[in-house]
C-alpha cells in the first residue's frame, strides 16, 4: 500500500525477539512482525488494561486483513519496565522448566540445582516459544536428571508504562520519514486511545507530521462500565464530554471479537481502510463503511455482548458521528463521519473519505514536488509544477475518483515580498465523491396496470 499506512503505538515483547524500543519499525508480514517484536496473545492484563497491544495490531493487520506494510513503535523497554521475581522451586518435566514468556533473559536470571548454580549453555539452554520461556537441561550438563530447579529472574512489568509514555510516543511519528522512508496517514494506539488525553494528543499530531503531512487518528471510546460508555445510548454524551470531537479523529465504538480474540475496533478499522484504499488503486476516495469486517461479535470491556440493531447503528453513525459495526447478514463496519460531526457540516471535513482525500492530495503534492525546493524560481518551473499536478488531477477525474480538480497560480496572492523571499502560493480546488448514505424508493399502486392486465382480450 502507498496510502492507508498505520503508525501503531504500544508494546510488544521485544525481549523475546530482535526488535528494539524507542524507534519506528516497519513490517510487511506477520512473520516479520514476530521476528521484530515477538508475539503473545496477552493483549490485555487481567484488569483489562493494554499489555502487548502491538501484537493485537499485527494480528489484525497481517492475519485478518493481509495488508502491508505497517509501522510499529514499541514503548516497552526490557531494561526499564521490569520487576524482580523471587527465587522459587519449579518442577522439571522432560528435562525442561517452562516459565512465562514475560521472563527476561538477562543477567538476573539464575538457575540452581540444590546449592549449585548452573551455567547457561553448559548445564542448560534457554529459548522462547509463543507460550513459554523454556529452560532445557543439557544432556552433558551437571543437572540433566534433576527433578526440580530453583530459579530467580526478572519479568516484564507493563504496569510501569503510563498514558504519559504513550502521549510522548505519538511524537515519534516524526521519525518515520527518516527511519523507514514512509510517512503514515493513520495513527492508532490500541487499548490506549480510549483514554481521552491520549486521543487528544493523537488528534493534535495527526494534521501536522513533520510540519507537512496530514493523517487521521483512529481512536476508541472507552466501553468500561464504570468510566466509559458500555451501551450505545451513552456514547454521544461520552464522546462530547471527553473531547472525541476532532475533524482529525475517526472515533470507534465498541470493542469486537473474532472467535476468542478481543480487539479494539480501531485496529480493525485501520486494516479495513488499508484494504479499501488498496482495492481502489491506493486512492482513499471510498468510505470504509458497509464493508465486511472479519469479526464474530461486539462487546464492551466487561465482556458483555453488545447488540447493535440497524436503528442503533444509524444513531451511532448519523447522530453521534461514531464508527461502529453491524451484523446485517454478515458483519460490516458502519459509519462515514469523523469525530467533528454532527457539529461540523463542511463536506470536506465531516466525511472520512472526503477529508482523507484532501489529506492525500496534500501529501502527494509534498512527496512529488518537494524535490523542486531550492531550484531557481522561474515562471517556467512554476508552470511545470502547475501543469504536472493538473494532469494528475485530470487523470483522477477520468478514473471517477474526483469530480474535478484544478491548481492555479493567482498573481494577487503572490506579493512581491513573498516572491523576493523565494515563496510562491498555488491554489487548488477539488471535489471527491461523498458516500451515498440513503436510497429512497417510493412505490405506488397502479390501477391502470391492474385494469390492463385483467381486461386483456
HUHUFEN-V48657 format. One line per field, one symbol per residue. ss: DSSP state (H for helix, E for strand, - for the rest). A space follows every 10 residues. Layout:
ss->???
//
This chain:
ss->-----EEEEE ---HHH---- ----EEE--H HHHHHHH--- ---E-----E --HHHHHHHH HHHH-----E EEEE------ -EEEEEEEEE E-E--EEEE- --EE-----E EEE--EE--E ---EEEEE-- --EEEEE--- -------EEE EEEEEE-HHH --HHHHHHHH HHHHHHHHH- -----EEE-- -----HHHHH HHHHHH--E- --E--EEEEE ---------- -HHHHHHHHH H-------EE EE--EEEE-- EEE-HHHHHH HHHHHHHHH- ---------- -E----EEE- ----E----H HHHHHHHHH- --EEEEE--- EEEE--E--- ------HHHH EHHHHHHHHH HHHHHHHHHH HH------HH HHHHHHHHHH HHHHHHHH-- ---EEEEE-- HHH--HHHHH ------EEEE E--------- ------HHHH HHHH---
//
